[in-house]
Amino acid sequence: MASHRKPRTSVLASPGGRRTAAGLTTAALASVTLLSQSADAAPRAPKPSIEEVKQKVDGLYHQAEVATQKYNAVKERADEQRDTVDGLLDAAAKRAEKMNQSRRLLGTFASAQYRTGGMNPTAQLMLAKDPQQFVDRNHLMERLTGRQKQAVTDYQEQQAEAARQRAEATRSLERLQTSQASLKESKRSVQDKLAEARQLLSRLTAQEKARLAELERQKEAAAKRRAAEEARKQQERERQRQQDGDGSSGGRTGGGSTGGDSTGDSTTAKGEKALAFARAQIGKPYVWGATGPASYDCSGLTQAAWKAAGVDLPRTTWDQVKVGQRVATKDLQPGDLVFFYDDISHVGMYIGDGKMVHAPKPGANVREESIYYMPIYGSVRPG
């Protein structure tokens, strides 16, 4: 008996089905090809020009300098808090020693009371070798009782003060830990900005680096020309003041300056001394957060220079700008501090003729430069 086999089902077995499959395959391949062509044809981001790279790098250095000033401020605060904590811990240790002394004295009294406290006066009189011995012993106990009361009072005061100091030390330590966390964040911010700037520069070819250096020279040259022009104008103003002074009654000279002003003379002498120190640092590297003697950041240099002249300046540019007398750019004298950018993130020390000495930026050394290299915020005269 012949078996009946089911016909096998064939997917897309018909000619029409085969054409459909072939069409789908062709369409899929075409889609892949088109996608590949579209990806290849996608416009690539244009390579930034050297001018754009310079602008970007300069911006990163500026941001790093702002972050450096934040770091300096937090570090100064952390150092002060660390000193406070150390002082409180030392005071607490001394207080603990005083508590121990009070405790030992109380222990002495407690022992004495234990030895004699169990006997009433009548028994003590009966056991005494003679009445006079009893009188002497009783008088001593009265005196010890008065001292004991004072010892208890002293101990309680020492204990309360020790508790207060421990609480204050704990709070100061918590503030210090917060500052240290903020310090770590500020440090990371500086390092990130500098790393990004270095990465941008590392991608440049030798030709591009040469072009970048040329742009920097052009910027410096323009700043020098402006400094020279401003110096010429300043000299003209000075000559005019001298002429006006020579022709006035009384024969006074100097454009209104008082030659006998000892305060002014003292400030000038200090400014010159600070400037001499700053110029002696020329050639030393800029290192963010550094205050010398081997390296400096901008405010670290000005702080060290004026300290050499006997004037203590705060650590950051934001605080240094608040110290001393504000002066106009046209009235700058050697040693004056010139601040830059709207955020007051950089400072240099005026030399004269439109020039300053400053610690410029990472990768550069302390040097002389035109004050017009950067936008001026304002100037002050410490001392």
C-alpha positions, 0 to 999 in steps of 0.5 A, a space after each residue: 500500500 502506497 504511503 501518502 507523504 505530505 508535500 514539503 512546505 517551501 517558503 517563497 518557493 514560487 517564482 514570485 516569492 523568489 523575486 520578492 526575496 531577491 528584491 528584499 535582499 537587494 534593498 537591504 544591501 542598498 540600504 547598507 551601502 547608502 548608510 555607509 556612503 552617508 556616514 562617509 559623506 557626513 561632514 567632519 568638524 573643521 579643524 580649529 584655526 591657530 587663532 582659535 586654538 590660541 584663544 582657547 588655550 589663553 581662556 583655559 590658562 585664565 580659568 586655571 588662574 581663577 581656580 588657583 586664586 580659589 585654591 589659595 583662598 581655601 588653603 589660607 583658610 585651611 591653614 588658619 583652621 589647622 592652627 586653630 585646631 592645634 591650639 585648641 588641642 594643646 589647650 585641651 591637653 594642658 586643661 587635662 593636666 590641670 584636671 588631673 592635678 585637681 583629681 589627685 588633690 581630691 583623692 588625697 582628701 578622700 583618703 584622709 576622710 576615709 581614714 578619719 571620717 568613720 570616727 565621731 569626735 568623742 571616739 577620736 577624743 577617747 583614742 587620742 593620747 592626750 586632749 591637745 592631740 585631739 584639738 590639733 587634729 580637729 583643727 587640721 580637719 577643719 582646714 582640710 575641709 575648706 581646702 577640699 571645698 575649693 578643690 571640688 570647685 576647681 575640679 568642676 571648673 576645669 571639667 566644664 572648661 575642658 568640655 567646652 574646649 573639646 566641643 570647640 575643637 570638634 567644630 573646628 576640626 569639622 570646618 577644617 575637614 570641609 575646607 580640605 575637601 574644598 581644597 581638593 576640589 579646587 586643586 582638581 579644577 586647576 589641574 583639569 584646566 591645565 591638562 586640557 590646555 596641554 592636550 590642545 597644544 600637544 596636537 599642533 604640528 611644528 608649523 602650527 606651533 611656530 605660527 602660535 609663537 608668532 601670534 604671541 610675539 605680535 601680541 607682546 609687541 602691540 602691548 610694548 608699543 602701547 606701553 611706550 606710547 603711554 610712557 611718552 605721554 606720562 613724561 609729557 605730563 610730568 614736564 608740564 607739571 614741572 613747568 606749571 610748578 616753576 611758574 607758580 608763586 612760591 616757586 614750588 615744583 613737583 606738580 603738587 607733591 609735598 617733598 617733606 611728606 615723610 609718609 610718602 617718602 616711606 611708601 616710595 622706599 618700601 615700593 622700591 624695596 618690594 620691586 627690587 625683590 620681585 625683579 630678583 626673582 626674574 627667571 624663576 618658574 610660575 607654579 600655581 599655589 607657590 609662594 617662593 622661594 624657588 617658584 611663585 604664582 602671581 599673588 605669591 610673588 607680590 606677597 613675598 615682595 612686599 613682605 621683604 619690604 616689611 608689609 604683610 599682604 593677604 594671599 589672594 588677588 581678591 584680597 590684595 586689591 583691597 589693601 592700600 590706596 587706589 591709584 589711577 594707571 597714569 599715576 602708577 609708581 614703582 612697586 604699585 600692584 596692577 590687577 587684571 581682568 574683571 574677575 581680578 584673577 591676576 596681579 603684577 608689580 609696576 616697574 615704570 614706563 608701562 612695564 611690570 614684573 609678574 609671574 605670568 602663567 604655567 610654563 612661563 617664568 617670572 619676567 618683565 612685560 607690558 601692563 597692557 598685555 592684559 586688560 587692566 582692572 585697577 591698581 593699588 599702592 600698599 604700605 
